[in-house]
Amino acid sequence: MAVGKLQASLELAGSTLSHHLKALVIVGLVAQERQATTLICRANYEMMRGIVDFLVAECCADACDCAPAEAAQSSTDAGARGERA
């Protein structure tokens, strides 16, 4: 997405958006590419999935009702069929 379009849709000051985008670029969550005079930002979904997977594994490790979506769905499907997960 073009930075100008992102700024308009978020209604943020340019300096504020620039500050946050810089941090996201530094950690690899966003990649930037210049196309002529337009700066394009692209989300790094693989990196984001890795962070979410880490948070689920580490933050929910001690919670008994917190499981990855796939495991939770398997349990729900098995329960609906009267099986144990």
C-alpha positions in Angstrom: 0.0 0.0 0.0 1.3 3.5 -0.8 2.4 5.4 2.3 0.2 8.4 1.3 -2.9 6.2 1.0 -2.1 4.5 4.3 -1.7 7.9 6.0 -5.0 9.1 4.6 -6.9 6.0 5.7 -5.4 6.1 9.2 -5.7 9.8 9.5 -2.2 10.1 11.1 0.4 12.8 10.9 3.1 12.0 8.4 5.8 12.1 11.1 3.9 9.7 13.4 3.3 7.2 10.5 6.9 7.5 9.5 8.1 6.7 13.0 6.0 3.6 13.3 6.7 2.3 9.8 10.5 2.7 10.4 10.2 0.5 13.5 8.2 -2.1 11.6 10.8 -2.1 8.8 13.7 -2.5 11.2 12.2 -5.6 12.8 11.2 -7.0 9.4 7.4 -6.9 9.7 7.1 -4.4 6.8 9.1 -4.1 3.6 9.3 -0.9 1.7 9.9 -0.4 -2.1 10.1 2.9 -4.0 8.2 3.0 -7.3 9.1 6.3 -8.9 8.0 8.9 -6.3 5.7 6.6 -4.4 6.8 4.6 -1.4 5.0 1.2 -1.2 4.8 -0.8 2.0 4.2 -4.5 2.1 3.4 -6.6 5.2 5.6 -9.6 5.8 2.9 -12.1 6.7 5.3 -15.0 7.2 7.1 -13.0 9.9 3.8 -12.0 11.5 2.6 -15.6 11.6 5.9 -16.5 13.3 5.3 -13.9 16.0 1.7 -15.1 16.6 2.8 -18.7 16.7 5.5 -17.8 19.3 3.1 -15.8 21.4 0.5 -18.6 21.4 3.2 -21.2 22.3 4.9 -19.1 25.0 2.1 -16.9 26.4 -0.5 -19.7 26.5 1.8 -22.5 27.6 0.4 -22.6 31.1 -3.3 -21.9 30.1 -5.3 -25.1 29.9 -7.9 -23.7 27.5 -5.5 -22.0 25.1 -4.5 -24.1 22.1 -3.5 -23.3 18.5 -6.4 -22.9 16.2 -5.8 -26.2 14.4 -5.8 -28.2 17.7 -8.9 -26.3 19.0 -10.7 -27.0 15.7 -9.8 -30.7 15.9 -11.2 -30.9 19.5 -14.4 -29.1 18.4 -14.8 -31.5 15.5 -14.1 -34.6 17.6 -16.5 -33.4 20.3 -19.3 -32.8 17.8 -18.8 -36.5 16.7 -18.9 -37.7 20.3 -15.1 -38.6 20.2 -12.3 -37.7 22.5 -9.7 -35.4 21.0 
